[in-house]
Amino acid sequence: MLSLLWSLVPLRALSFHSSLALRPLRACCKFMSSTGASVPAGYHRVPIDTLRDYTLQALQKIGHSYEDAFIITETLMYAELRSNNQGLIKLITGGLPAHPRAGPVTTLFESPVSAKIDGAQRIGMVVVHEAVQMAIQKAHAHGIAIVGCSNYNTATGALGHWAQKITAEGMIGIVMSQCSEVRSCTFHFTLCQMNHE
């Protein structure tokens, strides 16, 4: 069983108040097997399942629906468990706000093997989740698919997470994202090709 070690985050800070006081906290996450070395001074051992639950709660407190919070949590935990910078640091630094004018994800264009999705200012991870699911369905049906998305708010998360979802379906996937360091992503492609053996 794995657990995360949080530095500078007292466990009481993980209880959520209406103000969600996580944003000012600066945390450093390190991984350690629960059977590994002792917990260093200034760190607290937090079981991964507990951290996952707290993350889900925190995302709902800042305005995300349960469904969106679940997708975002899954994506953040994927990154966090791999020491990727697309993990929980996004939550505690205020990088995942729900856009006040976010709407439903819509399909702007669709063919049997392609689609263009408008993210309607939803969190990028939620929009890419929709794109990956659509690409997988199309690739299963037609052998290849490409799905692009735009107009989403904040990052898409660790791209390896989305590629892993595609490969779990027995497909080859190419996942790309374009984004400047100070702006939200404006375009994203997911390409799936059936792996015919």
C-alpha positions as CSV (number, residue, x, y, z in Angstrom):
1,M,0.0,0.0,0.0
2,L,1.3,3.4,-1.0
3,S,0.8,6.7,0.8
4,L,1.8,10.2,0.0
5,L,3.9,12.4,2.3
6,W,2.8,16.0,2.5
7,S,5.2,18.6,3.7
8,L,4.0,21.8,5.3
9,V,0.4,20.6,5.2
10,P,-1.0,19.8,8.7
11,L,-3.7,17.2,8.6
12,R,-6.2,19.6,10.0
13,A,-5.7,21.7,6.8
14,L,-7.2,18.8,4.8
15,S,-10.6,19.3,6.4
16,F,-12.5,21.6,4.1
17,H,-14.3,24.7,5.2
18,S,-16.5,26.8,2.9
19,S,-13.6,29.1,2.1
20,L,-11.5,26.1,1.0
21,A,-8.3,27.3,2.6
22,L,-6.0,25.1,0.5
23,R,-4.9,27.7,-2.0
24,P,-2.4,29.5,0.2
25,L,-0.7,26.2,1.3
26,R,2.5,25.3,-0.4
27,A,3.0,21.6,-0.4
28,C,5.7,19.3,-1.5
29,C,4.6,15.7,-2.2
30,K,6.9,12.7,-2.0
31,F,6.2,9.1,-2.3
32,M,7.1,6.4,0.1
33,S,5.9,2.9,0.5
34,S,4.0,2.5,3.8
35,T,6.6,-0.2,4.6
36,G,9.5,2.0,3.7
37,A,11.5,4.5,5.7
38,S,10.0,6.4,8.6
39,V,8.2,9.7,7.9
40,P,10.6,12.6,8.0
41,A,10.0,15.5,10.4
42,G,7.5,18.0,9.0
43,Y,5.7,15.4,6.9
44,H,2.4,13.6,7.4
45,R,1.5,10.3,6.0
46,V,-1.8,10.5,4.1
47,P,-3.2,7.3,2.6
48,I,-3.8,7.6,-1.1
49,D,-7.5,6.7,-0.8
50,T,-7.9,9.4,1.8
51,L,-6.1,11.9,-0.4
52,R,-8.3,10.9,-3.3
53,D,-11.5,11.5,-1.2
54,Y,-10.2,14.9,0.0
55,T,-9.4,15.9,-3.5
56,L,-12.9,14.9,-4.7
57,Q,-14.5,16.9,-1.9
58,A,-12.2,20.0,-2.5
59,L,-13.1,20.1,-6.2
60,Q,-16.8,20.0,-5.4
61,K,-16.3,22.8,-2.8
62,I,-14.8,25.1,-5.5
63,G,-17.8,24.6,-7.8
64,H,-17.3,21.4,-9.9
65,S,-20.1,18.8,-10.2
66,Y,-19.4,15.4,-8.8
67,E,-19.0,13.9,-12.3
68,D,-16.4,16.6,-13.3
69,A,-14.7,16.3,-9.9
70,F,-14.4,12.6,-10.3
71,I,-12.7,12.9,-13.7
72,I,-10.4,15.7,-12.5
73,T,-9.5,13.7,-9.4
74,E,-8.6,10.6,-11.4
75,T,-6.4,12.7,-13.7
76,L,-4.6,14.5,-10.8
77,M,-4.0,11.3,-9.0
78,Y,-2.5,9.7,-12.1
79,A,0.0,12.5,-12.3
80,E,0.6,12.6,-8.5
81,L,1.4,9.0,-8.3
82,R,4.1,9.5,-11.0
83,S,5.6,12.6,-9.5
84,N,4.3,14.5,-12.6
85,N,3.8,18.3,-12.2
86,Q,0.2,18.0,-13.4
87,G,-0.9,16.6,-10.1
88,L,-2.4,17.9,-6.9
89,I,-0.3,21.1,-6.9
90,K,-2.9,22.4,-9.4
91,L,-5.5,22.1,-6.8
92,I,-3.7,23.7,-3.9
93,T,-2.4,26.6,-5.9
94,G,-5.8,27.5,-7.2
95,G,-5.2,26.3,-10.8
96,L,-8.5,24.4,-11.2
97,P,-11.3,27.0,-10.8
98,A,-14.7,26.2,-12.3
99,H,-15.4,28.9,-14.9
100,P,-18.4,30.9,-14.0
101,R,-19.8,30.7,-17.5
102,A,-18.9,27.0,-18.2
103,G,-21.5,25.2,-20.3
104,P,-22.1,21.8,-21.6
105,V,-19.4,20.2,-23.9
106,T,-20.8,20.2,-27.5
107,T,-19.7,18.6,-30.8
108,L,-19.2,21.2,-33.5
109,F,-18.3,18.8,-36.3
110,E,-18.5,15.0,-36.6
111,S,-17.8,12.4,-39.2
112,P,-17.5,8.6,-38.7
113,V,-13.8,8.9,-37.9
114,S,-13.4,12.5,-36.7
115,A,-14.9,15.2,-34.5
116,K,-14.3,18.7,-33.2
117,I,-15.5,19.4,-29.6
118,D,-16.2,22.8,-28.1
119,G,-15.3,22.7,-24.4
120,A,-17.5,25.6,-23.4
121,Q,-14.9,26.8,-20.9
122,R,-15.1,23.6,-18.9
123,I,-11.9,22.3,-17.2
124,G,-9.6,20.9,-19.8
125,M,-9.5,17.5,-18.2
126,V,-13.2,17.0,-18.5
127,V,-13.2,18.1,-22.1
128,V,-10.3,15.8,-23.0
129,H,-12.1,12.9,-21.2
130,E,-15.0,13.5,-23.6
131,A,-12.7,13.6,-26.6
132,V,-10.8,10.4,-25.6
133,Q,-14.1,8.5,-25.1
134,M,-15.4,9.7,-28.4
135,A,-12.1,8.8,-30.2
136,I,-12.1,5.3,-28.6
137,Q,-15.7,4.7,-29.8
138,K,-14.9,5.9,-33.3
139,A,-11.7,3.9,-33.5
140,H,-13.4,0.7,-32.4
141,A,-16.1,1.2,-35.0
142,H,-13.9,2.4,-37.9
143,G,-10.3,1.5,-37.2
144,I,-9.0,5.0,-36.8
145,A,-10.2,8.3,-35.2
146,I,-9.1,11.9,-34.6
147,V,-10.8,14.2,-32.2
148,G,-9.9,17.9,-31.6
149,C,-11.1,20.1,-28.8
150,S,-10.9,23.8,-28.1
151,N,-12.4,26.5,-25.8
152,Y,-11.6,24.9,-22.5
153,N,-10.5,26.3,-19.2
154,T,-7.1,25.4,-17.7
155,A,-4.9,22.4,-18.4
156,T,-5.7,19.0,-19.8
157,G,-3.6,17.2,-17.1
158,A,-0.9,14.6,-17.6
159,L,-1.2,13.6,-21.2
160,G,0.0,10.1,-20.4
161,H,-3.2,9.6,-18.5
162,W,-5.2,9.9,-21.7
163,A,-2.7,7.8,-23.7
164,Q,-3.0,5.1,-21.1
165,K,-6.8,5.1,-21.4
166,I,-6.4,4.6,-25.2
167,T,-3.8,1.8,-24.9
168,A,-6.0,0.1,-22.3
169,E,-8.5,-0.4,-25.2
170,G,-5.8,-2.1,-27.2
171,M,-5.2,0.9,-29.4
172,I,-2.3,3.1,-30.3
173,G,-2.9,6.7,-29.2
174,I,-1.2,10.0,-29.8
175,V,-2.3,12.8,-27.5
176,M,-1.1,16.4,-28.0
177,S,-1.8,19.7,-26.3
178,Q,-0.8,23.2,-27.2
179,C,-0.6,25.8,-24.5
180,S,1.5,28.8,-23.5
181,E,2.8,29.0,-19.9
182,V,0.3,31.8,-19.0
183,R,-2.8,30.9,-21.0
184,S,-5.3,28.1,-20.9
185,C,-5.1,25.5,-23.7
186,T,-6.7,26.5,-27.0
187,F,-6.4,23.3,-29.1
188,H,-6.0,19.6,-28.5
189,F,-6.0,16.5,-30.7
190,T,-6.4,12.9,-29.8
191,L,-5.6,10.3,-32.4
192,C,-6.5,6.7,-32.1
193,Q,-5.7,3.9,-34.5
194,M,-6.8,0.3,-34.0
195,N,-3.9,-2.1,-33.5
196,H,-4.8,-4.8,-36.0
197,E,-2.7,-7.9,-35.3
